[in-house]
Amino acid sequence: MRTFTAVQNFSRRDVLKLFGATGGGLVLGASGLSWSPMALAQNKELRLNLFIAIGEDNKVYLTCHRSEMGQGIRTGIPQILADELEADWQHVVVVQGLADKRYGSQNTDGSRSIRKHYDRMRQMGAMARTMLEQAAADAWQVPVGEVKAENHQVVHAKTDRSFSFGELAIAASKLPMPEADTVRLKESKEFKHIGKSHRIVDMEKMLSGEANYGYDIQLDGMLYASITRPPVLGSDVEKLNDSAARKVAGVVDIIQLPAPKGAPKFQVLGGVAVIATNTWSALQGRKALEITWSASANDSHDTTGYLNTLVQRVKQPGKLARQQGSENTDWPENSSLKATYTVPYLAHAPMEPPVAAASVSAEGCEIWASTQTPQSTQQNVAANLGLEEALVKVNVTLLGGGFGRKSKPDFSVEAALLSQKLKRPVKVCWSREDDIQNGYLHAISAQFYQAKLDDEKMPEAILQRTAFPSISSTFAEGVEYPSAGELDLGFVDIPFAVPSYRCEAVKALAHTRIGWLRSVSNIQHAFGIGSFVDELAQNAGKPCSKMWKEMLGQPRQVDFAGQQFKYGNYGEELSRHPVDIGRYHQVIDMVEQGMSKKAPAKPGQGWGFAVHRSFTSYVAVAILVEVENTTLRVLQAIAAIDAGLVVNPDRVVSQTEGAVIFGLSLAMMGEITFQEGQVKQSNFHDYPLLRMGQCPDIAVTVVRSDAAPAGVGEPAVPPVAPALTNAIFAATGTRIRDLPVNKTLKL
């Protein structure tokens, strides 16, 4: 039998070869259409996106259609399928899906993989189980109600007979598929995999170095490209001298790429590509290039001046985004509190920079990429090559981190364009410097908050404004205000029970490519509101966690009705994923309990707290810091997450721990600056990440819940920054309103 590595893309033809083209296995299609492997074998051109295949060898091949970047989705999706199928985990083989619209969305971002696909994956598993049970009942000539799939076999209890899944594969494959809404789904008490911690399926190969990432791809006759891209968005090559570069041993060609027109979108940035037989030669040739760049409208962009502009703008009236109750126009100085908070540009900086290999021929294009968005890659490559999408095959490798950067397929388009020109496979490898200086940055921002206080120093009116260049500017020219979808992320959706609550957006133009980064606009908005609530709490002389509970009010569900805006709720119906104040209170209580079990803070130490709802999950975080001689040490972090029903608790704990580390990196030292339109940072020496010695002890509590599955990968990031700076205030009395922290304290 043909063998496959742990990470390998199976096409329909691969699966047919695996089982034999004459129908040696059960194949389930994502759309639920009633076709069999026989039909597939007879129609060589028909492509079927596969979730479940059962071989006569008794192995179950489960397709994961999402991208694996360390979050464990290549384990989570198969867990759901296997549970409803009644598959033995020891006989499961995970298959990586290609780009195919029949899967539905394959865009692995927005913490949506389980949230959006949980029900559908259960149905797919149950449909396969139903077909196996029917095949067994037919063989025994008994009513299907008398048989039951259990632990990788179908049993008939009355006669003590059983068939393995492998023995039923051929017969089951000949049956029509049941409709998805007619199959029985398990009750939660029957779950064997869902809700149980499973070691991620790729762990052994990751640990041994056998796992295949984008940088590991090797193709026969492949060339390597290193690209010098414009240092300022909007500039282009004005003059090029490549004579020295062409003399570098191993350099094959030098190609100028077209500069983008209009909005950046996912177009290549332009520049000059050095093509060589190896990466070293490509890099050396690139260093030898002499390029004069044209002027750009962004040449004068400077972060210091631009941030000052945003700070001044948020102090002035903006565009209404939400009004709860009547607008308050009276802000007496003696009973008001106000503050402005800023967050700099931030870069994704995954351990594996963007990388893609492409092979373009007369038949079409094949891509191998560490991509979060195989379908978007397929669409953009096809458009740039002038091909039909069906002629572009996208293979998904493991990702060495992503955080949203690898959901922009510009690097795959670069590889495809170069392969088309050279008529050979080409791999484009971004360096760390390329990634930091030419990526899609998280937006620089300023937020203004003001509260009118009653006699008990509780807010009776709140005004807040936000200013940041919108992600929409990447896709359309002339965008001046953030989109409603960005304002939904921790700005207009704070469910405070205050009589008057007004939210406004302020104009801000983009001067670089703006993109989504892990937790997106929640980063700046959670920092702003989380810091401001702590300032209100300090002013009122009460714990921050208590202030949160009082401002949120009594447990209830909030629908924001009659407040002049429609809340997007991360694409979910409020009936399924309500804004639930009781769930806020629960995670707050859990973290309070965790803090109460710790020893009291010593002199020079302090606890900080914050809570945030994002991607329909609720996360509270407390952080203990110590500041000695202006040097900061982060000692402990406590987090509680309510993500509804959890498929793999181990991964939820791991992702929450990772989010705390990610959030600390951003808050403590994350900053991209521009001078004369160019990014000044270039690598981890000046855009550092949290080191092991800086990492606190982290304790995570996962709420047990029967609520609908919610997001996990991003929700723990937003409350980290305010919890950190609130802790610093508790330890020192110094309020940090401008990130990163290393502008104020030593690390």
PyMOL commands that set and color helices and strands:
alter all, ss='L'
color gray80, all
select helices_A, chain A and resi 12-19+37-42+73-85+89-91+101-103+113-140+144-146+165-173+180-182+188-190+203-208+214-216+243-246+279-287+303-313+333-335+374-385+389-391+405-407+410-422+432-438+471-474+484-487+522-540+544-552+569-571+581-596+649-669+692-694+720-732+741-743
alter helices_A, ss='H'
color red, helices_A
select strands_A, chain A and resi 25-29+50-55+60-64+92-96+147-150+153-156+161-164+223-228+237-241+251-257+271-276+290-293+319-324+336-343+355-361+364-369+392-396+426-429+445-453+459-467+500-506+557-558+579-580+605-614+617-628+631-642+674-675+678-679+697-702
alter strands_A, ss='S'
color yellow, strands_A
deselect
rebuild
show_as cartoon
